[in-house]
Amino acid sequence: MNRNGFAGYHPLINFVYFTAVLLFGMFFVHPIMQVISLVSASCYSIMLRGRRAVRFQLLYMLPLLLAAALFNPAFNHAGVTILFYLKSGNPITLESILYGISSACMLITVLIWFSCYNAVMTSDKFIYLFGKLIPALSLILSMVLRFVPRYKDQIRRISYAQRSIGKDVSQGNLLRRARNGLTILSIMTTWALENAIETADSMKSRGYGLPRRTSYSLYRLDNRDKGFMAVMLSLIIIVVIGEVNGENTMRFFPSVQTAEVTPFSILIYAAYLGLCMMPVIQHMMEAIKWKSIASKM
């Protein structure tokens, strides 16, 4: 039994899904579509990362959301519905506030989806998908995607080692702390350069990028993957049709205007909700199946 849920599907499915939700999240400004995407991304992030996701969203995403929402009306004064005037004489409009909230929601949603992408789309999956098409670029991108967490762990190890001999950035006076920080940075730079050379030599010795090179892969597109792909593509097509017909759009300036709610638009919202919640639903189904099997053992 695969307990990985959505992450256990074929890498092509993972990549297509995240490409779709990220693009939709960046371009849809309709409030219903944005709320659906934000709630779905938050739920899936919490399922993947647990308490760390909750802490990340409360400590970083929520303040960023509030700051971005307040930033726009302070500098953008377009709109016909004036609420009040600042001391400088510039008006604060309802349209600029709503546009700021929408932009902030879009930014937070995309960031949370990217955190889910990093948890699901590992470097081996990315190389599997693009290793034959763009071998050099796929290797570079996979290394960049894991750059931040890996280097954070390494610099933490170096800091702990330096602390044990009294040479950490938290020890000594200001000048000594600065010198200790430069020492840690020098050690980290040396490690990074050596690691890059070792990685390049290792990939070259394995024949990476050669035209006739073969590679072993655990990924197979089975019937379960095909069924999931069919449902996912069907939902994506419905959402795209809604976008073409203007059901997913909203105008902020000079006045707020949204598309009229119709049975067809409700169908679009339902399809988008189903698309965004597919990993959450699959994760829950896998958990229920696993508990059922475990209870019978």
ABEGO torsion letter per residue (X at the ends): XBAAEAAABBAAAAAAAAAAAAAAAAABABAAAAAAAAAAAAAAAAAAAEAAAAAAAAAAAAAAAAAAAAAAAAABABEABBABBBAAGBBBBAAAAAAAAAAAAAAAAAAAAAAAAAAABBAAAAAAAAAAABAAAAAAAAAAAAAAAAAAAAAAAAAAAAAAAGABAABEBAAAAAAAAAAAAAAAAAAAAAAAAAAAAAAAAAGBGBAABBBBBABBBBAAAAAAAAAAAAAAAAAAAAAAAGAABBBAOABBBBBBBBAAAAAAAAAAAAAAAAAAAAAAAAAAAAAAAAAAX
